[in-house]
Amino acid sequence: MMISYEQREHFTAEARRLRAQAMADAVMAVGRGVIRLGSALVRVVREWHERATLASELYGMSEHELSDIGLSRCDVDAVVDGAYRGEARAVRRRPLLVRVSPDIRRVKVARITREIKAA
């Protein structure tokens, strides 16, 4: 069976188009993977920074300030890691255990410190 020159050109053009589409799809898939990887990396760095900021704020507090919010110096690492469960106490305040943005956490620490210093 013989194919004409026009048919051969048509098949060649279609093959090129399909190959270009497959390459574009592969590049897009790689791009999406890179974006997902970048997003995961940003999320990990952001969480690390939040934990480091929280640890710095808590370690910067005195024993008296820590005890006013129901913590001791040995609880700081557990609070930062999110593993702190606390003891069963009659009055228990947990302003630093809620996972919120660093700005809100800093405001709460500052407000607690101000109340402590005012008393």
HELIX and SHEET records of a PDB file:
HELIX    1   1 TYR A    5  TYR A   59  1                                  55    
HELIX    2   2 GLU A   63  ASP A   68  1                                   6    
HELIX    3   3 ARG A   73  ASP A   75  5                                   3    
HELIX    4   4 VAL A   76  ASP A   81  1                                   6    
HELIX    5   5 PRO A  102  ALA A  118  1                                  17    
END                                                                             
